[in-house]
């Protein structure tokens, strides 16, 4: 069983906290300490381990955390019954599934996007020991490929939104690839919400105006610093966001000319190239200080297609209306050139802390606010 002990101290001049975690894995020689950099006032604890390539996560009405693993085909339920920030019980909801990486929870039910369909586990938190057989509610997803990640979440209108990324580095994808669709789970009717996307996993609605925001990873193989990754805001249903004709605000694609009369929405904010934004969450809890409320958190999964590593962190985008004013790091999982984790998805915990899935080592971390404590403590 893996345990984690936090040793906390100031980083001179940086205004950050250094979190040194000695991971004891039950073997003769413990692994060397790793360094996770955390913004002052915050802490990170290891919430759960051994979850395969932990992808999207969803929180139930009673606080159960559901984790999907694409490679293992397993959905796991994690329960913190005494609300102390540690998992007390874990259950296998289902196994041998086809790529159950995209999850969503709504009205007591857990939804999972599989290879070509969406299924639902009814009343799941009441049936964790013996989950019911999943029921198919939508059967018109395209066959999945390794380069077509998906994200899924219920919107303020009660519909189930799912992103269907392009199955390529750069191409003119055939619909519904390269789009976000919304599904009425009662009737099965669907609507195309956004087009011209490449690789979208994380999206959320701004609580101030219920507008949809999403992160998009731009194409590879244009160099270390091109093209920028994107943060986008949906202005109207059916809006086109540029892929494959334009990347970021001004990088034109040499392989494909933009069709005449095609209107393309520029991103609201450009991220550095290859940070690979995945999870996206407007913070709407009460645990973090007021300056974090209704601000946008982004999980940067990291930079395989770059000569030196970048990303591997959770950042906050400071909002001013519909504009992004700044980007600051809350947690960095990059220890020099060594990635401690690849943060993938974000979800709000019942107590206002934030869960972070890690598809590198199959962990879930918990980001919490602890005030300005400087004393050494255990997590």
C-alpha positions in Angstrom: 0.0 0.0 0.0 1.5 3.3 -1.0 1.7 6.0 1.6 2.7 9.7 1.3 4.3 12.0 3.8 4.5 15.7 3.1 7.5 17.8 4.1 6.7 21.4 3.6 9.0 24.4 3.6 9.4 27.8 1.9 11.0 28.2 -1.5 13.2 31.2 -1.2 11.9 34.2 -3.2 9.3 32.1 -5.1 6.3 32.4 -2.9 5.6 28.7 -3.3 5.6 25.7 -1.1 7.8 22.7 -1.9 6.1 19.4 -1.3 8.6 16.6 -1.0 6.9 13.2 -1.1 8.8 10.1 -0.1 6.8 7.2 -1.6 7.1 4.0 0.3 6.0 1.2 -2.0 6.5 -1.8 0.3 9.8 -2.8 -1.2 13.3 -3.0 0.2 14.6 0.2 -1.3 12.1 3.1 -1.1 11.9 5.3 -4.2 13.7 8.6 -4.0 11.9 11.7 -2.9 9.9 13.6 -5.5 9.2 17.3 -5.6 5.7 18.7 -6.2 5.5 22.5 -6.1 2.4 24.0 -4.5 1.3 27.6 -4.3 1.5 29.1 -0.8 -1.5 28.2 1.4 -2.4 25.1 -0.6 -1.6 21.4 0.0 -1.8 18.3 -2.1 -2.5 14.8 -0.8 -2.5 11.4 -2.5 -6.2 10.4 -2.5 -6.1 7.1 -4.3 -3.7 4.9 -6.3 -3.6 1.9 -8.7 -6.4 3.2 -11.0 -4.8 2.3 -14.4 -4.5 5.3 -16.7 -6.9 7.4 -14.7 -8.8 9.6 -17.1 -12.0 11.5 -16.5 -13.6 11.6 -13.1 -17.1 12.4 -11.8 -18.5 13.1 -8.4 -21.8 11.6 -7.2 -24.5 13.3 -5.1 -23.2 11.5 -2.0 -19.6 12.3 -2.7 -18.5 9.1 -4.4 -15.6 9.7 -6.9 -15.9 7.7 -10.1 -12.7 7.1 -12.2 -12.6 5.8 -15.7 -9.5 4.0 -17.1 -9.3 3.7 -20.9 -6.6 1.0 -21.1 -7.8 -1.3 -18.4 -11.5 -0.9 -19.3 -12.5 -0.4 -15.7 -14.7 2.1 -13.8 -13.8 2.4 -10.1 -15.8 4.0 -7.3 -14.0 5.6 -4.4 -15.7 6.4 -1.1 -14.5 8.6 1.7 -17.2 7.7 4.3 -15.9 9.7 7.2 -15.0 12.8 5.1 -11.4 13.0 6.2 -9.9 13.4 2.8 -8.9 9.7 2.5 -10.5 6.8 0.6 -12.1 4.3 2.9 -13.6 1.9 0.4 -13.3 1.2 -3.3 -15.6 -0.7 -5.6 -15.4 -1.9 -9.2 -18.4 -0.6 -11.0 -17.6 -2.4 -14.3 -14.8 -4.1 -16.1 -13.9 -5.2 -19.6 -15.5 -2.1 -21.1 -14.4 -0.5 -24.4 -12.5 2.7 -23.5 -14.6 4.0 -20.6 -12.6 7.2 -20.2 -15.4 9.7 -20.4 -17.8 9.8 -17.4 -20.6 12.0 -16.2 -23.0 11.9 -13.2 -26.5 13.3 -13.1 -29.6 12.7 -11.0 -28.2 9.7 -9.2 -27.0 8.0 -12.4 -23.5 7.4 -13.8 -23.0 7.8 -17.6 -20.0 6.3 -19.5 -19.0 6.8 -23.1 -17.8 3.6 -24.6 -16.4 3.0 -28.1 -19.5 3.6 -30.1 -22.3 4.2 -27.5 -23.2 5.8 -24.2 -24.5 3.7 -21.3 -25.9 4.5 -17.9 -25.7 2.8 -14.5 -28.9 3.7 -12.6 -28.9 4.6 -8.9 -25.2 3.8 -8.8 -24.4 5.2 -5.3 -27.1 2.9 -3.8 -25.7 -0.1 -5.7 -21.9 0.1 -5.3 -21.6 -3.4 -4.0 -23.8 -4.8 -6.8 -24.1 -2.3 -9.7 -26.9 -2.9 -12.1 -26.1 -3.8 -15.7 -25.6 -0.7 -17.8 -28.4 0.4 -20.1 -27.6 1.9 -23.5 -29.0 5.4 -24.0 -27.2 6.5 -27.2 -25.7 4.3 -30.0 -24.4 6.8 -32.6 -20.9 7.6 -31.4 -18.2 6.9 -34.1 -15.8 4.1 -33.6 -13.0 5.2 -31.4 -9.3 5.5 -32.1 -6.3 6.1 -29.9 -6.1 9.8 -31.0 -9.7 10.6 -30.4 -10.1 11.4 -26.7 -13.5 12.4 -25.3 -14.9 14.3 -22.4 -18.4 14.3 -21.1 -20.4 16.5 -18.7 -24.0 17.5 -18.2 -24.8 21.1 -19.0 -27.1 23.7 -17.3 -29.8 22.8 -19.8 -29.9 19.2 -18.6 -28.4 17.7 -21.8 -25.4 15.5 -21.9 -22.5 17.2 -23.7 -19.7 15.0 -25.2 -16.6 16.1 -27.2 -15.6 13.8 -30.1 -12.0 14.8 -30.9 -10.4 14.5 -34.4 -8.8 11.1 -35.0 -5.6 12.6 -36.4 -2.8 15.1 -35.9 -4.1 17.3 -38.7 -6.9 16.4 -41.1 -10.4 17.5 -42.2 -12.4 15.2 -39.9 -15.7 13.7 -40.9 -18.5 14.6 -38.6 -19.1 14.0 -35.8 -15.3 13.8 -35.3 -14.0 17.3 -34.5 -17.1 18.5 -32.7 -19.0 18.8 -29.4 -22.5 17.4 -29.4 -25.3 17.7 -26.8 -27.7 14.7 -26.3 -31.2 14.6 -24.7 -30.8 11.5 -22.6 -34.6 11.0 -22.5 -35.2 11.1 -26.3 -31.7 10.4 -27.7 -31.9 13.5 -29.9 -28.6 15.2 -30.4 -27.4 18.6 -31.6 -24.0 19.7 -32.9 -22.8 22.4 -30.5 -19.3 23.3 -31.8 -17.1 22.3 -34.8 -13.6 22.8 -35.8 -12.0 21.3 -32.7 -9.0 19.0 -32.6 -8.5 17.4 -29.2 -11.0 18.5 -26.5 -11.4 16.7 -23.2 -12.1 19.4 -20.6 -15.1 21.8 -20.7 -17.2 23.7 -18.2 -19.8 26.4 -18.0 -19.0 29.8 -16.6 -21.3 30.2 -13.5 -21.7 33.9 -14.2 -23.4 33.5 -17.6 -23.7 29.7 -18.3 -21.5 30.0 -21.4 -19.5 27.0 -22.4 -15.7 27.1 -22.3 -13.4 24.4 -23.4 -9.7 23.6 -23.9 -8.3 22.4 -27.2 -4.8 20.9 -27.8 -3.3 22.1 -31.1 -1.5 20.0 -33.7 2.0 18.5 -33.2 5.2 18.7 -35.3 5.4 22.4 -36.0 8.3 22.9 -33.5 8.7 23.5 -29.8 6.8 26.8 -29.6 4.1 26.4 -32.3 1.2 26.3 -32.5 -0.3 27.5 -29.2 -2.9 25.4 -27.4 -6.3 27.1 -26.9 -8.9 28.2 -24.4 -12.2 28.8 -26.2 -15.6 30.2 -25.4 -18.8 29.2 -27.3 -20.7 32.2 -28.6 -23.5 30.3 -30.4 -24.5 26.8 -31.3 -22.6 25.5 -34.4 -19.7 27.9 -34.1 -16.5 26.8 -35.9 -13.2 27.0 -34.0 -10.6 26.8 -36.8 -9.3 23.2 -37.0 -7.6 22.2 -39.2 -7.3 25.5 -41.1 -6.0 27.7 -38.3 -4.3 27.0 -34.9 -4.5 29.5 -32.1 -5.3 33.0 -33.3 -2.9 33.3 -36.3 -1.1 30.1 -37.2 -2.4 29.0 -40.6 -2.3 25.3 -41.5 -0.1 24.8 -44.6 -1.8 21.5 -45.6 -5.4 22.9 -45.8 -6.7 26.1 -47.1 -9.6 27.7 -45.3 -12.9 27.4 -47.3 -14.3 30.7 -48.5 -17.0 32.2 -46.3 -16.1 30.1 -43.3 -16.2 32.1 -40.1 -13.8 30.9 -37.5 -13.9 31.9 -33.8 -10.4 32.8 -32.4 -9.5 31.4 -29.0 -10.2 33.6 -25.9 -6.7 32.8 -24.6 -3.6 31.1 -26.0 -1.7 28.7 -23.9 2.0 27.8 -24.6 2.4 25.1 -27.3 2.3 21.5 -26.2 1.1 22.0 -22.6 -1.8 19.7 -23.7 -4.7 21.1 -21.7 -7.1 18.4 -20.5 -9.3 19.0 -17.5 -11.1 22.3 -17.2 -13.1 23.6 -14.1 -14.6 26.8 -13.0 -14.0 26.8 -9.3 -17.4 27.2 -7.6 -16.6 25.9 -4.1 -16.2 27.7 -0.8 -12.9 26.2 0.5 -10.5 28.3 -1.6 -10.0 32.0 -0.9 -12.4 34.5 -2.6 -9.9 35.4 -5.3 -10.2 31.8 -6.7 -14.0 31.8 -6.9 -15.4 31.6 -10.4 -11.9 31.4 -11.8 -10.9 28.8 -14.4 -8.6 25.9 -13.4 -6.9 24.0 -16.2 -5.0 20.7 -16.0 -2.0 20.7 -18.4 -1.2 17.1 -19.2 2.3 17.8 -20.5 4.5 18.0 -23.5 5.6 14.7 -25.2 6.2 16.5 -28.5 8.8 19.0 -27.3 12.6 18.9 -26.8 12.2 20.0 -23.1 9.2 19.4 -21.0 6.5 21.9 -20.3 3.0 21.7 -18.6 2.4 18.9 -16.1 0.6 21.4 -13.8 -2.6 22.9 -12.7 -3.0 26.5 -13.6 -5.5 29.2 -12.7 -6.7 31.6 -15.4 -7.8 34.8 -13.8 -11.0 36.0 -15.4 -12.3 39.5 -16.1 -15.7 39.1 -17.7 -15.2 37.1 -20.9 -11.4 37.8 -20.9 -8.5 36.0 -19.3 -6.1 38.4 -17.6 -3.4 36.1 -16.4 -2.2 32.5 -16.0 -0.6 31.3 -12.7 0.5 27.9 -11.5 -1.2 26.3 -8.5 0.5 22.9 -8.6 3.4 21.8 -10.7 4.1 18.0 -11.0 7.3 18.6 -13.0 10.5 17.9 -11.0 13.1 19.3 -13.4 12.6 17.2 -16.5 10.9 14.4 -14.5 7.1 14.3 -14.6 5.8 13.2 -11.2 2.2 13.1 -12.7 0.3 14.0 -15.8 -2.8 15.7 -14.5 -5.8 14.8 -16.7 -9.2 15.7 -15.2 -10.5 18.0 -12.5 -13.6 17.6 -10.3 -15.0 19.4 -7.3 -15.1 17.5 -4.0 -18.0 18.0 -1.6 -15.8 20.0 0.8 -14.6 22.4 -1.9 -11.2 20.8 -2.5 -10.4 19.7 -6.1 -9.7 16.1 -7.3 -7.0 15.7 -9.9 -6.7 12.5 -11.9 -3.2 11.3 -13.1 -3.1 9.2 -16.2 0.7 8.6 -15.9 0.7 6.6 -12.7 -3.0 6.0 -12.1 -3.3 8.2 -9.1 -5.9 10.7 -7.9 -4.6 13.7 -6.0 -6.6 16.1 -3.8 -5.8 19.9 -3.9 -7.0 21.7 -0.8 -6.6 25.0 0.9 -4.9 24.9 4.4 -4.2 28.5 5.1 -0.7 29.9 5.9 0.6 27.1 8.0 4.4 26.7 7.9 4.7 23.8 10.3 5.6 20.3 9.1 2.5 18.1 8.7 1.5 14.7 7.5 -1.2 14.1 4.8 
